Amino acid sequence: MTLDYPSVLFILALNNLFIIALFIYQYFYQHKQWYLLLVALGITSQTLAILMYANRDLFPALLSLRINNFLLISCFAFTSFGLISFDGKMRKKLLWLFAVFASLFYSAILMVEENFTMLSVIRIASCSFFYGIGAYYLFINKNKYKFSILLSGVLLLYSIFQLIRAIHVYQLGDSYVFLQNSTFNNWFLIISVLVISAISIGFIMLLKEVDQKTILRKNKIIEKDKLELEALNQTQNKLFSIIAHDLRSPFNNILCLSELLSEKVAATENSESEEFVNLINTTAKNTLSLLDNLLNWAKSQTGELGFSPEKINLSKVISHIIELKTSQAKAKNISLYFSTTDEIELSTDENILGTVLRNLISNAIKFTNPGGQIEVAAITNQGYVEISISDNGVGMDENTLHKIFNLTTNVTLPGTANEKGSGLGLVLCREFVKKLDGQLWVESEKGKGSTFKFTLPYNIAAPKLAKIA
């Protein structure tokens, strides 16, 4: 069966152009790896050789032949080296081997360029050599990638086919006509089209397999790091919990003793001693508040924070918290009001709500000037209650407003009486309000005070309770 040689050659060129476009696409939109361009360069060299042959009458015969042979030798070397570099490793020793043998093959071609039979034998042998090396290096990665074996098999078969063809051409001797329109040569071109297509598809699949294994390996590393980080966080939070819990008792004792001492000093009318005792008492209260926040934060992070919703009277809870904070407000001569409302009952966790209210009221006292006032209010709405804590203190600018609920920014501004803080209270409040299925936000203006507001539903939905519990 004799096929039309120019048509097969044209199909081979079109197939090569498609393969080149595919590899360029893979480079720019998928991998950005140099070996993709190297394979594309090898296929390009073969395509240029085909075009050079198709237009051989436009150039001097000797020049056309030399350029054509150079492009073909380059094609075999570039393509094979690109294929075996699929893992991104630059095998320098192998690169030198390819460069040396490419030079030797081309030098041999120059020496026998007048003998078309030997010229064809050397050219075909060079293809068999480079693809054989490629098959070997792909095969030794068989334990890692299955497509490496398939690609190795295709290259090996093609390398053997080319070796048999070289022997066949050598046996023909002078009767062999270079690129004769014969069945053997045409079928060789058809096989070349199929092999190039198979190599290209196999190489793309091999790269995808490499990507999948790389992603899997990275995911394992990420998962390991995640577990280590979680263990570290649990250890850290547990440590916070232990420290905060163990320090609460001595600070409670210091607080009780400082209050007793304050009463004794007040009876002596010694203003200087009374000032220092009050300072000790205030410092103890602030430190105890910090320990409570730290303990609650650690419990919330380790999942040890209990959640027990029950029916409560909101006015009573707020009044109780205000009563606890009255002495702290009086120390700065701050008026603390609660706008009375109708009896509001809702189902929520009283301890968590109390922690939120204590922190927000303490925060308002901290940033209100002596002689100022704070108002706590609660209003009902459809399906929820809105609680607000308003002060006429120093207020905040826009930059501070964006940072106060973020623990990483560590906003710890001093109070109007130079009170210190940790920046944990407001972060804890927002997290606790979320646990109560509500929302917390702040409205503030520099120099005109702040209003912290949060909402609570009348009843927390059953799925939410189950999740928290």
C-alpha positions in Angstrom: 0.0 0.0 0.0 1.5 3.3 -1.1 0.3 6.5 0.6 0.6 10.1 -0.6 3.9 11.2 1.0 3.4 15.0 0.8 0.0 14.6 2.5 1.4 12.6 5.3 4.2 15.1 5.8 1.6 17.9 5.9 -0.5 16.0 8.5 2.7 15.5 10.6 3.4 19.3 10.4 -0.2 20.2 11.5 0.0 17.7 14.3 3.3 19.2 15.5 1.8 22.7 15.5 -1.1 21.5 17.6 1.3 19.9 20.1 3.4 23.1 20.2 0.3 25.1 21.0 -0.7 22.6 23.7 2.7 22.8 25.5 2.8 26.6 25.3 -0.7 26.6 26.9 0.4 24.2 29.6 3.4 26.5 30.3 1.5 29.8 30.6 -1.7 28.5 32.3 -0.7 25.4 34.2 2.9 24.7 35.1 5.3 27.5 34.2 8.1 24.9 34.0 11.1 25.2 31.7 11.0 21.5 30.5 7.6 22.2 28.8 9.3 24.8 26.7 12.1 22.4 26.0 9.8 19.8 24.6 7.9 22.5 22.6 11.3 23.6 21.3 12.1 20.0 20.2 8.8 19.6 18.3 9.4 23.1 16.8 12.8 21.9 15.5 11.1 19.0 13.8 8.4 21.2 12.3 11.0 23.6 10.9 12.9 20.7 9.4 9.7 19.6 7.7 9.1 23.1 6.4 12.8 23.3 5.3 12.4 20.1 3.3 9.1 21.2 1.8 10.8 24.4 0.5 14.3 22.9 -0.2 14.3 24.3 -3.7 14.5 27.9 -2.3 17.9 27.2 -0.7 21.2 25.8 -1.8 21.0 22.0 -1.6 24.0 21.6 0.7 22.8 24.4 3.1 19.3 23.1 3.2 20.5 19.5 4.0 22.8 20.7 6.8 20.2 22.9 8.4 17.6 20.1 8.1 19.9 17.6 9.8 20.9 20.0 12.5 17.2 20.7 13.3 16.4 16.9 13.4 19.3 16.1 15.8 18.2 19.1 18.0 14.7 17.8 17.9 15.6 14.4 19.3 17.9 15.8 22.0 15.6 18.6 23.2 12.5 16.5 23.2 14.1 13.6 25.0 15.8 15.8 27.6 12.6 17.7 28.2 10.7 14.5 28.8 13.1 13.1 31.4 13.1 16.4 33.2 9.4 16.1 34.1 10.2 16.3 37.8 12.0 19.6 37.5 15.5 18.2 38.2 18.3 19.6 36.0 20.4 16.5 35.4 23.7 18.3 34.5 25.7 15.1 33.7 23.0 13.9 31.4 22.8 17.3 29.8 26.5 17.1 29.0 26.0 13.6 27.6 23.3 14.9 25.3 25.3 17.8 24.2 28.4 15.7 23.4 26.5 13.0 21.5 24.4 15.6 19.6 27.7 17.1 18.5 29.2 13.7 17.6 26.1 12.7 15.6 26.1 16.0 13.7 29.8 15.8 13.0 29.4 12.3 11.7 26.6 13.6 9.4 28.9 16.3 8.1 31.5 13.7 7.3 29.2 11.5 5.3 26.8 14.1 3.9 27.5 13.0 0.3 26.6 9.4 1.2 22.8 9.6 1.6 22.5 6.1 2.9 25.0 6.6 5.8 23.6 10.0 6.4 20.1 8.5 7.0 21.5 5.7 9.1 23.3 8.2 11.4 20.2 10.4 11.7 17.9 7.5 12.4 20.4 6.1 14.9 20.6 9.4 16.8 16.8 9.4 17.2 17.0 5.8 18.5 19.8 6.7 20.9 18.2 9.9 22.5 14.7 8.3 22.8 16.3 5.2 24.2 18.0 7.2 26.9 14.7 9.0 27.6 12.9 5.6 27.9 15.5 4.4 30.5 15.3 7.5 32.7 11.5 7.5 32.7 11.5 3.8 33.5 13.7 4.2 36.6 10.9 6.4 38.0 8.3 3.6 37.7 8.0 3.3 41.4 6.7 6.9 41.7 4.5 7.5 38.6 2.5 5.1 36.5 2.4 7.4 33.5 6.2 7.3 33.6 6.1 3.6 32.7 3.6 4.2 29.9 5.7 7.0 28.4 8.8 4.9 28.8 7.2 2.0 26.9 6.2 4.3 24.0 9.7 5.8 23.7 11.3 2.3 24.0 9.2 0.9 21.2 9.8 3.9 19.0 13.5 3.7 19.8 13.6 0.0 18.8 11.5 0.7 15.6 14.0 3.4 14.6 16.9 1.1 15.3 15.3 -1.6 13.0 14.7 1.1 10.4 18.4 2.1 10.6 19.5 -1.5 10.0 17.0 -1.8 7.2 18.4 1.3 5.5 22.0 0.2 6.0 21.1 -3.2 4.4 19.6 -1.4 1.4 22.8 0.4 0.8 23.0 2.5 -2.4 19.6 1.3 -3.4 18.0 3.3 -0.6 16.7 6.7 -1.8 16.4 9.4 0.9 12.8 10.3 1.6 11.5 8.2 -1.3 7.7 8.1 -1.7 7.5 4.5 -0.6 5.2 2.5 1.6 7.9 2.0 4.2 8.7 5.7 4.5 5.1 6.8 4.5 4.2 4.3 7.2 7.2 5.6 9.2 5.7 9.1 9.0 2.3 7.9 10.1 3.9 6.0 13.1 5.8 9.2 13.9 2.5 11.2 14.0 1.0 8.6 16.4 4.1 8.5 18.5 4.5 12.2 18.9 0.8 12.5 19.8 1.1 9.6 22.3 4.2 11.1 23.8 2.6 14.5 24.2 -0.6 13.2 25.8 1.4 10.9 28.0 3.7 13.7 29.1 0.7 15.9 30.0 -0.9 13.1 32.0 2.5 12.5 33.7 2.7 16.1 34.7 -0.9 16.0 36.1 0.1 12.9 38.1 3.2 14.7 39.4 0.9 17.6 40.4 -1.5 15.3 42.2 1.3 13.6 44.2 2.8 17.0 45.0 -0.6 18.3 46.2 -1.1 15.1 48.3 2.4 15.4 49.8 1.8 19.1 50.6 -1.6 18.3 52.1 0.0 15.7 54.4 2.5 18.3 55.5 -0.2 20.9 56.1 -2.3 18.3 58.0 0.7 17.4 60.1 1.4 21.1 60.8 -2.2 21.7 61.5 -2.3 18.9 64.1 0.9 20.2 65.7 -0.5 23.7 65.8 -3.8 22.5 67.3 -1.8 20.6 69.9 0.3 23.7 70.6 -2.8 25.9 70.9 -4.5 23.4 73.2 -1.4 23.3 75.4 -1.2 27.1 75.4 -4.9 27.5 76.3 -4.7 24.8 78.9 -1.7 26.7 80.4 -3.7 29.9 80.4 -6.6 28.1 82.1 -4.4 26.6 84.8 -2.6 29.9 85.5 -5.8 31.9 85.6 -7.6 29.4 87.8 -4.7 29.1 90.3 -4.2 32.8 90.6 -7.9 33.7 91.2 -7.8 32.5 94.8 -4.8 34.6 96.0 -6.2 37.6 94.1 -9.6 37.2 95.7 -7.8 37.2 99.1 -5.8 40.3 98.2 -9.1 42.0 97.1 -10.9 41.1 100.4 -7.9 42.2 102.5 -7.6 45.5 100.5 -11.3 46.3 101.1 -10.9 45.6 104.8 -7.8 47.7 104.9 -9.6 50.5 103.0 -12.4 50.6 105.6 -9.8 50.8 108.4 -7.8 53.5 106.8 -11.0 55.5 106.0 -11.7 55.6 109.8 -8.3 57.1 110.5 -8.9 60.0 108.1 -5.4 59.5 106.6 -6.0 60.7 103.0 -2.5 59.6 101.7 -2.9 56.0 103.1 -6.4 55.8 101.8 -5.3 56.8 98.3 -2.6 54.0 98.3 -5.0 51.4 99.7 -7.7 52.3 97.1 -5.0 52.0 94.4 -4.2 48.5 95.7 -7.8 47.6 95.7 -8.4 48.9 92.2 -5.3 47.1 90.8 -6.5 43.9 92.5 -9.9 44.2 90.9 -8.5 44.9 87.4 -6.1 42.0 87.7 -8.9 39.7 88.8 -11.0 40.9 85.9 -8.1 40.1 83.6 -7.7 36.6 85.1 -11.4 36.0 84.7 -11.2 37.0 81.0 -8.2 34.9 80.5 -9.9 31.9 82.1 -13.0 32.3 80.0 -11.0 32.8 76.9 -9.0 29.6 77.5 -12.3 27.7 78.2 -13.9 28.9 75.0 -10.8 27.9 73.0 -10.6 24.5 74.5 -14.3 23.8 74.3 -14.6 23.6 78.1 -16.9 26.6 78.4 -20.3 25.4 79.6 -23.5 26.6 77.9 -26.6 26.3 80.0 -29.5 28.4 78.7 -32.4 29.1 81.1 -35.2 31.6 81.5 -33.9 34.8 83.0 -35.2 38.2 83.9 -32.9 40.6 82.0 -33.6 43.6 84.2 -32.5 41.7 87.3 -29.4 40.5 85.6 -28.4 44.0 84.5 -29.2 45.5 87.9 -27.0 42.9 89.6 -24.1 43.6 87.3 -24.5 47.4 87.8 -24.5 46.8 91.6 -21.2 45.0 91.3 -19.7 47.8 89.3 -21.0 50.7 91.4 -17.9 50.8 93.6 -15.6 50.9 90.5 -17.7 53.8 89.1 -17.7 55.7 92.4 -13.9 55.5 92.5 -13.9 57.8 89.4 -17.1 59.7 90.5 -18.9 58.3 87.5 -22.7 58.1 87.5 -24.0 54.6 86.4 -27.6 54.5 85.3 -29.9 51.7 84.1 -33.0 52.7 82.1 -35.8 50.7 83.5 -37.9 48.7 81.0 -40.7 46.3 81.1 -39.9 42.9 82.5 -38.0 41.2 79.8 -37.6 37.4 79.9 -35.4 35.5 77.5 -33.7 32.1 77.3 -29.9 32.4 77.4 -26.9 31.6 79.5 -26.8 33.9 82.5 -23.1 33.4 83.2 -21.9 34.2 79.7 -24.3 37.2 79.5 -22.9 38.4 82.9 -19.3 38.2 81.6 -20.3 40.3 78.5 -22.0 43.0 80.6 -19.2 43.2 83.2 -16.6 43.6 80.5 -18.5 46.3 78.6 -19.4 48.3 81.7 -15.8 48.0 83.0 -14.6 49.2 79.6 -17.1 52.2 79.7 -15.8 53.1 83.2 -12.2 52.9 82.0 -12.7 55.3 79.2 -15.1 57.8 80.9 -13.6 60.9 82.5 -14.2 61.5 86.2 -17.6 63.1 86.7 -19.0 61.5 83.6 -21.9 59.1 83.2 -22.7 55.7 81.8 -26.2 54.5 80.8 -27.3 50.9 80.3 -30.5 50.4 78.4 -32.5 47.5 77.0 -35.2 47.7 74.3 -37.3 45.0 72.8 -37.7 44.4 69.1 -39.3 41.7 67.0 -37.7 38.5 68.0 -34.7 40.0 69.9 -33.6 42.3 72.6 -31.1 45.1 72.1 -28.8 46.0 75.0 -26.7 49.2 74.9 -23.9 50.6 77.1 -23.4 54.3 76.4 -20.8 56.6 77.9 -19.7 60.2 77.4 -16.0 59.4 77.5 -13.1 59.8 75.2 -14.6 58.0 72.2 -12.6 56.4 69.3 -11.5 57.3 65.8 -12.2 55.2 62.8 -8.8 53.5 62.9 -9.3 52.3 66.4 -12.9 51.2 65.7 -11.6 48.7 63.1 -9.0 47.2 65.5 -10.7 46.8 68.9 -12.3 43.5 68.2 -9.2 41.9 66.7 -6.8 40.3 69.1 -3.9 40.3 66.7 -3.9 44.1 66.5 -3.5 44.2 70.3 -5.2 47.6 70.9 -4.6 48.3 74.6 -5.2 52.0 75.2 -4.8 53.4 78.7 -7.9 54.6 80.5 -8.7 58.1 81.7 -7.1 57.3 85.1 -4.3 55.5 83.3 -5.9 52.1 83.8 -4.1 49.3 82.0 -5.8 46.6 79.9 -5.0 43.5 77.9 -7.2 44.1 74.8 -8.8 40.7 75.5 -12.1 41.9 77.0 -13.8 43.2 73.9 -12.6 40.2 71.8 -14.1 37.9 74.4 -17.3 39.9 74.4 -17.8 39.5 70.7 -17.1 35.8 70.8 -19.5 35.3 73.7 -22.3 37.3 72.1 -21.9 35.0 69.0 -22.2 32.0 71.3 -25.5 33.6 72.5 -26.6 33.8 68.9 -26.4 37.6 68.9 -24.3 40.4 67.3 -22.1 43.0 68.9 -21.1 46.4 67.4 -19.9 49.8 68.5 -20.8 53.4 67.6 -18.3 56.0 68.6 -17.0 59.5 67.9 -13.7 60.9 69.1 -14.2 63.1 72.2 -17.9 62.4 72.4 -18.1 58.9 73.9 -19.0 55.4 72.7 -22.0 53.2 72.6 -21.6 49.4 72.6 -24.7 47.5 71.5 -25.5 43.8 71.2 -28.6 41.8 70.4 -29.9 38.6 72.0 -32.7 36.4 70.7 -35.6 35.6 73.0 -35.0 32.0 72.5 -31.9 30.3 71.0 -32.8 27.7 68.3 -32.5 24.1 69.2 -29.8 23.3 66.4 -27.7 26.2 67.8 -28.0 24.8 71.3 -27.0 21.3 70.2 -24.0 22.6 68.3 -22.7 24.6 71.3 -23.4 21.9 73.8 
